Amino acid sequence: MNIHEYQAKEILKSYGVRIQEGIVADTAEAAVEAARQLQASTGTEGWVVKAQIHAGGRGKGKTKETQQEGVKFCTSLEKVETVARNLLGNTLVTVQTGEQGRKVNKVLVAQDVYYKGESEPKEYYVAILLDRSKACNVIMASTEGGVEIEEVAKHTPEKIIKVWVDPVQGLQPEQAKEIADKLGLSGKAHEGMVEFITALYKAYDATDAVQFEINPCLKTSDNKIIAVDAKVNLDDNALFRQPALAAMRDLNEEDPLEVEASASGLNYVKLDGNVGCMVNGAGLAMATMDIIKLSGGEPANFLDVGGGANAQTVEAGFRIILKDPNVKAILINIFGGIVRCDRVANGVVEAYKKIGNINIPIIVRLQGTNAEEGARVIEESGLKVTSAILLKDAAEKVKQALAE
């Protein structure tokens, strides 16, 4: 689950991670008041107004309606109000949103942390994520902060520091010191980075996160280490034990069909193709998408109804797939292991009759327990549903359906 920058910073601050202070606002007037409060509490003489959407590249993005940058530095309260007004309620387009963009419902008004002092500010990159290949967390850091880490990895991979953390022992003091050393820090800044990484890892571990990305992580001109931006991704499977974090979910930032699928207990991801697919099991779903590609089609979605597929889940899956106007055919691919194929077939027939007015081809491939009985149920239903047993047959029938 993704969360907004302001929410991520709230989490970090609660675990002792130093952040760029800010206040979230949903109106231009509230943004001005936030700026006033920050000036009173921090003494800042400038403010940064940041659009809050679940996408990166906000600084280079612009709103469709007002051509306002998604991140803007302001030196007056009047400018704060103008920028906030140009962002709120408008659609921000970035490299990650695509042309459709995302509506800005909130802005974060933050203090200026690039002030003058005894030394020049310096941006770093710090991230923690799960390395599945090593079955442990890895801390990544680089002196090349403020830029896309993918570009650093491509052109100067030697500038990326990696330290793996044993899941049993946890982060060791010498590991945090090693990162600060390799970043070339010394004195107060070195101590600050050690404290920053230690607190950051504590927050990451305690919140069941799968990714923390701080870019930039700033060494201020007076050698403080702070998070200027924060991207946090939480493990959906662990939210049952993180109710406070689960409450941070912003449904406005998610695809409506994905939200509906989640409410029905389905794993659904919308894609841009023309063949809808409904499958039980993530691995089989990936194979089904390959089948669709081989048949000359493009998958319109990833939809896993789980091992206990029944009439209710099949009906919910149908309704969600049919709401996508790009879908020209549906392939249902079920392996009867935990669930019996004849039960799924009856569910398909029941859902078809209940929904009604389905005018696109449906191919049902059943394999496993009671597969023949399931195929018989489909064939004897009298509905416009075609059954298949082999993967090859399913692919051919999808191809034929698209050609008609």
C-alpha positions as CSV (number, residue, x, y, z in Angstrom):
1,M,0.0,0.0,0.0
2,N,1.3,3.4,-1.0
3,I,0.8,6.5,1.2
4,H,1.4,10.2,0.7
5,E,4.6,12.0,1.5
6,Y,3.0,13.8,4.5
7,Q,1.8,10.5,5.9
8,A,5.3,8.9,5.4
9,K,6.9,11.8,7.2
10,E,4.5,11.5,10.1
11,I,5.6,7.9,10.5
12,L,9.3,8.7,10.3
13,K,9.0,11.5,12.8
14,S,7.2,9.2,15.3
15,Y,10.3,7.0,15.3
16,G,12.8,9.8,15.8
17,V,13.7,10.4,12.1
18,R,14.5,14.1,11.5
19,I,12.3,15.4,8.7
20,Q,11.6,18.6,6.8
21,E,8.7,20.0,8.9
22,G,5.5,20.6,7.0
23,I,1.7,20.9,7.4
24,V,-0.9,19.4,5.0
25,A,-3.7,21.6,3.6
26,D,-6.7,21.0,1.3
27,T,-7.5,24.7,0.6
28,A,-5.4,27.7,-0.5
29,E,-6.5,29.5,2.7
30,A,-5.3,26.5,4.8
31,A,-2.0,26.5,3.0
32,V,-1.4,30.1,3.9
33,E,-2.2,29.4,7.5
34,A,0.1,26.4,7.4
35,A,2.9,28.7,6.1
36,R,2.3,31.1,9.0
37,Q,2.4,28.3,11.6
38,L,5.7,27.0,10.1
39,Q,7.2,30.4,10.2
40,A,6.3,30.8,13.8
41,S,7.6,27.4,14.9
42,T,10.7,27.0,12.7
43,G,11.6,30.6,11.7
44,T,11.6,29.6,8.1
45,E,11.7,32.5,5.6
46,G,10.6,30.4,2.6
47,W,8.2,27.5,2.0
48,V,7.9,24.6,-0.5
49,V,4.4,23.7,-1.6
50,K,4.2,20.1,-2.8
51,A,1.3,18.3,-4.5
52,Q,0.3,15.2,-2.6
53,I,-0.4,12.4,-5.1
54,H,0.8,8.7,-5.3
55,A,3.4,9.3,-8.0
56,G,6.9,10.5,-8.4
57,G,8.3,13.2,-10.7
58,R,6.1,15.9,-9.1
59,G,8.7,18.5,-9.4
60,K,8.9,18.2,-13.1
61,G,5.2,17.6,-13.6
62,K,2.6,20.3,-14.3
63,T,-1.2,20.6,-13.9
64,K,-3.2,20.3,-17.1
65,E,-5.4,23.3,-16.2
66,T,-3.0,25.8,-14.8
67,Q,0.4,24.6,-15.9
68,Q,1.5,24.7,-12.2
69,E,4.6,22.7,-11.2
70,G,3.9,20.0,-8.7
71,V,6.6,21.3,-6.3
72,K,7.3,25.0,-6.0
73,F,9.4,27.1,-3.7
74,C,7.7,30.3,-2.4
75,T,9.2,33.3,-0.8
76,S,5.9,35.0,0.2
77,L,2.5,34.1,1.7
78,E,0.9,35.4,-1.5
79,K,2.9,33.0,-3.6
80,V,2.0,30.1,-1.3
81,E,-1.7,30.9,-1.8
82,T,-1.3,31.2,-5.6
83,V,0.6,28.0,-6.0
84,A,-1.8,26.1,-3.7
85,R,-4.8,27.4,-5.6
86,N,-3.3,26.4,-8.9
87,L,-2.7,22.8,-7.6
88,L,-5.7,21.9,-5.5
89,G,-8.5,20.4,-7.5
90,N,-6.5,20.2,-10.7
91,T,-4.9,17.3,-12.5
92,L,-1.1,16.9,-12.2
93,V,0.7,15.0,-15.0
94,T,4.1,13.5,-14.3
95,V,6.3,10.9,-15.9
96,Q,4.7,8.3,-13.6
97,T,1.0,9.2,-13.9
98,G,0.8,9.0,-17.7
99,E,-1.2,11.5,-19.7
100,Q,-4.3,11.0,-17.6
101,G,-2.6,12.5,-14.5
102,R,-3.8,12.5,-10.9
103,K,-6.1,15.0,-9.2
104,V,-4.5,16.9,-6.4
105,N,-6.7,16.9,-3.3
106,K,-4.0,18.0,-0.8
107,V,-0.8,20.0,-0.7
108,L,2.1,19.8,1.8
109,V,3.5,23.2,2.9
110,A,7.0,22.6,4.1
111,Q,9.8,24.7,5.6
112,D,12.8,25.8,3.6
113,V,15.8,23.6,4.6
114,Y,18.2,24.8,2.0
115,Y,19.3,27.8,4.1
116,K,22.8,29.3,4.2
117,G,25.2,28.3,7.0
118,E,28.7,27.1,7.7
119,S,28.8,24.7,4.7
120,E,26.9,24.0,1.5
121,P,23.8,21.7,1.7
122,K,24.4,18.3,0.2
123,E,21.8,15.8,-1.1
124,Y,22.1,12.1,-0.6
125,Y,20.0,9.1,-1.4
126,V,18.9,6.5,1.3
127,A,16.5,3.6,0.9
128,I,15.6,0.4,2.7
129,L,13.9,-2.4,0.9
130,L,13.4,-6.1,0.9
131,D,16.0,-8.1,-1.1
132,R,14.1,-11.3,-2.0
133,S,17.2,-12.9,-3.6
134,K,19.0,-12.8,-0.2
135,A,15.9,-13.1,2.0
136,C,16.8,-10.0,4.0
137,N,16.5,-6.2,4.0
138,V,19.1,-4.1,2.2
139,I,20.0,-0.5,2.9
140,M,21.0,1.5,-0.2
141,A,22.7,4.8,-0.1
142,S,24.4,7.1,-2.5
143,T,26.1,10.5,-2.7
144,E,24.0,11.2,-5.8
145,G,20.8,12.3,-4.1
146,G,18.0,14.3,-5.7
147,V,18.2,12.4,-8.9
148,E,16.6,9.2,-10.1
149,I,18.4,6.3,-8.6
150,E,17.8,4.3,-11.8
151,E,20.0,6.7,-13.7
152,V,22.7,6.4,-11.0
153,A,22.6,2.6,-11.3
154,K,22.8,2.8,-15.0
155,H,25.7,5.3,-15.4
156,T,27.6,5.2,-12.1
157,P,26.7,2.0,-10.3
158,E,29.8,2.2,-8.1
159,K,28.3,5.2,-6.4
160,I,25.5,3.0,-4.8
161,I,26.3,1.6,-1.4
162,K,24.6,-1.6,-0.3
163,V,24.5,-3.1,3.2
164,W,22.4,-6.2,4.0
165,V,20.8,-6.6,7.4
166,D,20.4,-10.0,9.0
167,P,16.7,-10.4,9.8
168,V,17.5,-12.0,13.2
169,Q,20.2,-9.8,14.4
170,G,18.8,-6.6,13.0
171,L,20.8,-3.5,12.1
172,Q,24.1,-3.4,13.9
173,P,25.8,0.0,14.9
174,E,28.8,-0.8,12.8
175,Q,26.6,-1.1,9.7
176,A,25.1,2.4,10.2
177,K,28.6,3.7,10.7
178,E,29.9,1.9,7.6
179,I,27.2,3.7,5.5
180,A,28.1,7.1,6.9
181,D,31.8,6.4,6.3
182,K,31.3,5.4,2.7
183,L,29.2,8.6,2.1
184,G,32.3,10.5,3.1
185,L,30.7,12.2,6.1
186,S,32.5,13.3,9.2
187,G,31.9,15.1,12.5
188,K,28.4,16.1,13.4
189,A,27.1,15.1,9.9
190,H,28.6,11.6,10.4
191,E,26.9,11.2,13.8
192,G,23.6,12.6,12.3
193,M,23.6,10.1,9.5
194,V,24.3,7.2,11.9
195,E,21.3,8.3,14.0
196,F,19.2,8.9,10.9
197,I,19.8,5.4,9.4
198,T,19.3,3.7,12.8
199,A,16.0,5.4,13.4
200,L,14.9,4.9,9.8
201,Y,15.5,1.1,10.0
202,K,13.6,1.0,13.3
203,A,10.6,2.6,11.6
204,Y,10.9,0.4,8.5
205,D,10.9,-2.8,10.6
206,A,8.2,-1.7,13.0
207,T,5.7,-0.7,10.3
208,D,6.0,-3.9,8.1
209,A,7.2,-1.8,5.2
210,V,8.6,-3.2,2.0
211,Q,10.2,0.1,0.9
212,F,11.4,3.3,2.4
213,E,13.0,5.8,0.0
214,I,14.4,9.1,1.1
215,N,15.4,11.2,-1.9
216,P,16.7,13.6,-1.2
217,C,18.2,12.9,2.3
218,L,19.7,16.3,3.0
219,K,22.8,17.4,5.0
220,T,21.9,20.9,5.8
221,S,24.4,23.8,5.9
222,D,24.6,23.3,9.7
223,N,25.2,19.5,9.3
224,K,21.8,18.1,10.2
225,I,20.6,15.1,8.4
226,I,16.9,15.3,7.4
227,A,14.4,13.6,5.1
228,V,13.3,16.2,2.5
229,D,11.1,13.7,0.6
230,A,9.8,10.3,1.7
231,K,8.3,7.4,-0.2
232,V,6.9,4.6,1.9
233,N,5.3,1.4,0.6
234,L,3.6,-0.9,3.2
235,D,3.1,-4.6,3.0
236,D,-0.6,-5.2,2.2
237,N,-0.5,-8.6,3.8
238,A,0.6,-7.2,7.2
239,L,-2.0,-4.4,7.4
240,F,-4.2,-6.5,9.7
241,R,-1.7,-5.9,12.5
242,Q,-1.2,-2.2,11.5
243,P,-4.7,-0.7,11.8
244,A,-3.4,2.9,12.2
245,L,-1.4,2.6,9.0
246,A,-4.2,0.8,7.2
247,A,-6.4,3.9,7.9
248,M,-3.9,6.0,5.8
249,R,-5.1,4.3,2.6
250,D,-6.4,6.9,0.1
251,L,-8.9,5.3,-2.2
252,N,-9.0,8.4,-4.3
253,E,-5.5,7.5,-5.5
254,E,-6.4,4.0,-6.6
255,D,-8.2,2.7,-9.7
256,P,-11.9,2.3,-8.8
257,L,-12.1,-1.2,-10.3
258,E,-9.1,-2.2,-8.1
259,V,-10.9,-0.8,-5.0
260,E,-14.0,-2.7,-5.9
261,A,-12.1,-5.9,-6.4
262,S,-10.3,-5.5,-3.1
263,A,-13.7,-5.1,-1.4
264,S,-14.7,-8.5,-2.9
265,G,-11.5,-10.2,-1.8
266,L,-10.1,-10.4,-5.3
267,N,-6.6,-9.6,-6.5
268,Y,-7.1,-7.3,-9.5
269,V,-4.8,-5.1,-11.5
270,K,-6.1,-3.2,-14.5
271,L,-4.1,-3.3,-17.7
272,D,-4.5,-1.8,-21.2
273,G,-5.4,-4.9,-23.2
274,N,-8.5,-6.4,-24.8
275,V,-8.9,-9.8,-23.2
276,G,-10.1,-10.0,-19.6
277,C,-8.9,-13.0,-17.6
278,M,-10.1,-14.6,-14.4
279,V,-7.8,-17.2,-12.8
280,N,-7.3,-19.0,-9.5
281,G,-3.7,-18.6,-8.4
282,A,-1.1,-15.9,-9.2
283,G,1.3,-18.2,-11.1
284,L,-1.5,-19.5,-13.3
285,A,-2.6,-15.9,-13.9
286,M,0.8,-15.0,-15.2
287,A,0.7,-18.1,-17.5
288,T,-2.7,-17.1,-18.7
289,M,-1.5,-13.6,-19.6
290,D,1.2,-15.3,-21.7
291,I,-1.5,-17.5,-23.4
292,I,-3.4,-14.3,-24.3
293,K,-0.3,-12.7,-25.8
294,L,0.4,-15.9,-27.8
295,S,-3.2,-15.8,-29.1
296,G,-2.6,-12.4,-30.6
297,G,-4.5,-10.5,-27.8
298,E,-3.4,-8.3,-25.0
299,P,-4.3,-9.0,-21.3
300,A,-6.8,-6.4,-20.0
301,N,-6.2,-7.3,-16.4
302,F,-4.6,-9.5,-13.8
303,L,-7.4,-11.1,-11.8
304,D,-6.8,-13.9,-9.2
305,V,-10.0,-15.1,-7.6
306,G,-8.1,-17.3,-5.1
307,G,-8.2,-21.0,-4.3
308,G,-11.8,-21.0,-3.1
309,A,-13.5,-19.7,-6.2
310,N,-17.3,-19.9,-6.0
311,A,-20.4,-18.3,-7.6
312,Q,-20.0,-15.1,-5.6
313,T,-16.3,-14.5,-6.5
314,V,-16.9,-15.5,-10.1
315,E,-19.8,-13.1,-10.4
316,A,-17.8,-10.3,-8.8
317,G,-14.9,-11.0,-11.2
318,F,-17.3,-10.9,-14.2
319,R,-18.8,-7.6,-13.1
320,I,-15.4,-5.9,-12.7
321,I,-14.0,-7.2,-16.0
322,L,-17.2,-6.2,-17.9
323,K,-16.8,-2.6,-16.6
324,D,-13.7,-2.2,-18.8
325,P,-14.9,-1.1,-22.2
326,N,-11.7,-2.3,-23.9
327,V,-12.5,-6.0,-23.1
328,K,-13.5,-7.9,-26.3
329,A,-13.3,-11.5,-24.8
330,I,-12.9,-13.1,-21.5
331,L,-10.7,-16.1,-20.7
332,I,-11.5,-18.0,-17.4
333,N,-8.7,-20.4,-16.6
334,I,-9.2,-22.5,-13.5
335,F,-7.1,-25.3,-12.1
336,G,-9.1,-27.6,-9.9
337,G,-6.9,-28.4,-7.0
338,I,-8.4,-27.0,-3.8
339,V,-11.6,-26.2,-5.7
340,R,-13.6,-28.6,-7.9
341,C,-14.0,-27.6,-11.6
342,D,-17.7,-28.6,-11.7
343,R,-18.3,-26.2,-8.8
344,V,-16.6,-23.4,-10.7
345,A,-18.5,-24.2,-13.9
346,N,-21.8,-24.0,-12.0
347,G,-20.6,-20.7,-10.6
348,V,-19.9,-19.4,-14.1
349,V,-23.3,-20.4,-15.4
350,E,-25.1,-18.9,-12.3
351,A,-23.1,-15.7,-12.6
352,Y,-23.7,-15.4,-16.3
353,K,-27.5,-15.8,-15.8
354,K,-27.6,-13.3,-13.0
355,I,-25.6,-10.6,-14.8
356,G,-27.3,-11.1,-18.2
357,N,-26.7,-9.2,-21.4
358,I,-23.1,-10.4,-21.8
359,N,-22.4,-9.9,-25.5
360,I,-18.7,-10.8,-25.6
361,P,-17.2,-14.3,-26.1
362,I,-16.3,-16.2,-22.9
363,I,-13.8,-19.1,-23.0
364,V,-13.6,-21.3,-19.9
365,R,-10.6,-23.6,-19.5
366,L,-11.0,-26.1,-16.7
367,Q,-8.3,-28.6,-15.6
368,G,-7.9,-30.8,-12.6
369,T,-10.5,-32.2,-10.2
370,N,-13.8,-32.9,-12.0
371,A,-12.6,-31.1,-15.1
372,E,-14.8,-33.2,-17.4
373,E,-17.8,-32.7,-15.3
374,G,-17.2,-29.0,-15.4
375,A,-16.9,-28.9,-19.1
376,R,-20.2,-30.8,-19.4
377,V,-21.9,-28.2,-17.2
378,I,-20.6,-25.4,-19.5
379,E,-21.6,-27.2,-22.7
380,E,-25.1,-28.2,-21.5
381,S,-25.9,-24.7,-20.1
382,G,-27.0,-23.3,-23.5
383,L,-25.1,-20.1,-22.8
384,K,-22.6,-18.4,-25.1
385,V,-19.7,-19.9,-23.2
386,T,-17.0,-22.1,-24.8
387,S,-15.1,-24.7,-22.8
388,A,-11.5,-25.8,-23.3
389,I,-9.3,-28.3,-21.5
390,L,-5.8,-27.7,-22.8
391,L,-3.9,-24.4,-22.7
392,K,-3.4,-24.6,-26.5
393,D,-7.1,-25.0,-27.0
394,A,-7.8,-22.0,-24.8
395,A,-5.3,-19.9,-26.8
396,E,-6.9,-20.9,-30.1
397,K,-10.4,-20.2,-29.0
398,V,-9.3,-16.8,-27.7
399,K,-7.7,-16.1,-31.1
400,Q,-10.8,-17.2,-32.9
401,A,-13.1,-15.0,-30.6
402,L,-11.0,-11.9,-31.3
403,A,-11.2,-12.5,-35.1
404,E,-15.0,-12.7,-35.1
